[in-house]
Structures are given as structure tokens and as C-alpha cells.
């Protein structure tokens, strides 16, 4: 008799506890991590495209990072790979040129501005960000050039004033030496 209420209590506790279990449990040999890695490995092609799939943004971000980290030889080789007049190739070249030297920043900016609208909508914010970044570097470079020019002009003015001061000092010495001899 005492055993029956005890068994009913344990059974009801066990049934109530089942609500906290997930609806489908993975099998013991199931490991979701390799599946994620396989999918992630499918992205990151060397040359990104406008194919509107799950890899669109990861491919372009990886390409941008590779462009930033790559050396001049790598970027030159990729520029040859991206020859063509399609919007994909032109924007790819813009990304490469954006991480080149200062002389290439103007061309990168022009390419971004010309073809940004042709990119898929999901990609446009990233490309706009890169365009703004290049424009910021161009602006800072111009400011640095202007400040350098101003410094050079001030140095020239300082040199001219120093020469005038030396001439006035020589005149004052000459006047003082005449007054002492009289």
C-alpha cells in the first residue's frame, strides 16, 4: 500500500520533468560543429562575386581583409585577375586600390562611386563604408600636404625674418660703434 503512492509520486515527478527536455535530442554520435565548419569553409572564394547567397558578405569581407593585408605584388596580381568592365570586377579593383598607395586612392574612390549602385543591396553598406574610409584617408592626406606646405612657407618666412633681424642687428652694432668713437 505504501509502495503504490510512492510509485505514483515518482511517475508524476518524472512526467512533469519531461517538459524541460528539448523536443528532439541529438543522437550520441551527432556533432554539429563540423557541419558549421564545412559551411564556413565553402565561403571565402579568392575573387568575390555578386551571387546573392549566404557567402556574399563573408566573401567580400575576406577579400577586403586580404587586400588590406596583402603586399603590392599580391594586389598587382589580383588587379590582373579582376580586369574587365563588369561592376563586380570594377568594385573588386576598387577594394584592391583602396589599400594601395596614395596615388591609387583617387581611382578607388572613382570606381566605388561609379559602381556602388550596381552591387546587391546587402553589399552596398559594406562598400559605402570602404568608400567613406578611402575618402577619409584622402582627406587626411590632403590636410597633411597642406600643413606641410604651410610649415615650409612658415620656415621660409622665418628664414627671411632671421636675415632681416641679422641685418638690423648689424646696423645697430655699426651705430653703437660710431657713437663710442665720437
Protein Blocks (a to p, Z undefined) as FASTA:
>chain_A
ZZmmmmmmmmmmmmmmmmmpcfbdcdfklcfklmmmmmmmmgopfbdcfbdcfklmmmmm
mmmmmmmmpcfklmmmmmmmmgcjbfklmmmmmmmmmmmcfklmmmmmmmmmmmmmmpcf
klmmmmmmmmmmmmmmmmmmmmmmmmmmmmmmmmmmmmmmmmmmmmmmmmmmmmmmmmmm
ZZ
